[in-house]
């Protein structure tokens, strides 16, 4: 069932017009900036958008320490972003920071990509479990998912491994 939802959501996301995508992305960015948890956060974990994912890179203009994920083996680590940070596509097609040292402290506000989120706050990702494993052992102060409005679904089947989010932002 999860693979059917994944495929359908990717197709719907890819079918968005450039204008509709840009409008929804801007709406999500505005909602994040209005979130008091984001406003108070000093460290924010972002992701580099791939394909039709939500593009939040405009947030880099805000005065915060931003972190980007990088897969190391079966784990995901977060690396501080600097203006001179170079990114390279991983085997999964995700742009990851090339150099630096992983951030070792608790992250204040983590923005997590999702293919779908249910009304309880469980997310459906690409199925590799990187974010769930990270959330289990390195829970940030706030973990939110970002989705387009059609990606909010009634319920996702879950298991003990799946981690619930602290909320979501949809555009």
N, C-alpha and C positions, 0 to 999 in steps of 0.2 A: 504493500500500500504506500509506504514512504517513497519508493522510487516512482510511482505513478504521480504523486503530488510534486515531487522534485521536477520531473519532466514537464508537467503542466505549468508550473510556476516559471520555469526558465523560458518556456515558449511564450507565456503571457508577457513576461518582462521584456523579451526580445521584440514583441509586437508593439510595444509602446512607441509612439511617434517621438521624434527628437524633442519637439516642443512640450509634449505631455511629460516626458521624462524630466526635462530641465525644470519645469514648473513644480513637479512633485519633489524633486531633489531640493529645490530652494525652500519649499514648504517644510520639509524635514529639517533642514539646516536651521530655519527660523525657530522651529519648535524645540530643537536641541538648545539653541542659544537662550531660549526663554525658560529652560528647565533650571530651577535654582540649584539642583545638584551639580549641573554642568558649570553654572556660574561660580560656584564655590570650589570646584575642582582645580587642583594645580596640575595633576597629571591626567592625560586623556589618551586612551588607546583607541586608535583609528584603524582603518584598513584601506589599502590601496584598491580602488575598484577595478574589477576585471569584467570584461564583456559588458553586460547590461546591468551590473550592480549599481546601487545607489552611490553617487559621487559626493562625498563629504569633504573633499580636499580644500574647499573654501574655508573650512574651520581653521586651517593652518594659519590664517591671518590673525586669529585670536591669541592673546598673550597667555599661553599655557605651554607646558612641556608635553609634546605629543610623542606617542610611542606607536611603532608599527610592528606587526607580527612577522615572525620568521619561523618556519618549521625546522626543527632540529631533531632528526630521527622520528619518533612518534609523538614528540611534544611540540608545543608552540611557545615561543619566547617573545618578549616584546623589547624593542630596541628604541632608544631615544632618537628622535628626528632632529636634524639640523639642516639648514638651508643647503649645505653641500652633501647631504646624504644621497648616495647613489643606490638605485634599485635595480634588481635583476629578476627576471621571471624564473620562478621555481618550476619543478617538474609538474606541478599542478596548474601552472599558468598564472600564479599569483606573483605580483611584484613585491619583492622582499628587500629589506635593507641589506647591503652587501657586507658592511663592516660595522664595528662598534661592539659594545658590551651589553648583555641583557640587563634590563632594569630589574633590580632586586627587591624593591620595596612594594608595598601594597599600592595598586593603581586606584586612583580616586574614581574615575569614570571611564568605563569601557563600553565602546560602541561596537556591536557585534553584527556582522552580516547574517542574513537569514533568507532561506527560500520560502519559508512560511513560519508564522507564529500563531499559536492557538490562544484562545481567550483566557486561558489559565496562565500564560506566560512561558510555555514551552516552545522551543524553536526547532525548526527543521533546517539543518545545514546540508552540506554536500555529502555527509555520511562517514567522514573520517574520524570524528570525535575529538578533534584537536581542542576546540573551545570548551567542550564538556570536561575533558581531562584537566584543562587549565583551571576552570572554575571550581572544580572539586578541591584542588590543593592550594590555589592562589586567589581566592575570591576577592574581587575588587570591592571597594565601598559601594559602587553602583554598577550594575551590568544591564545595559539596555540593548534591545534589538532594533533594527531599522528595516522597515518594509514599505512597499507600496500598498495602498488600501486593499487591493484584491488578494494580497498575501496573508491577510488575517483570516484564519479559518476556525471552525468550531472547536475541533479537537484533533490533536496529533497523538498517535499511540506512543506511549513512553515506556521506559524501563527504569530500573534503579540507577542506571548510569547517567540518564538525562538530567541536566541541571536547569532549574527554573530561572528565568530572568527577573530582574527587579521591575521590569516594565518594557514598553516598546514605544517607538515613535513611527507613525505611518503618515504617508503623504499621498 
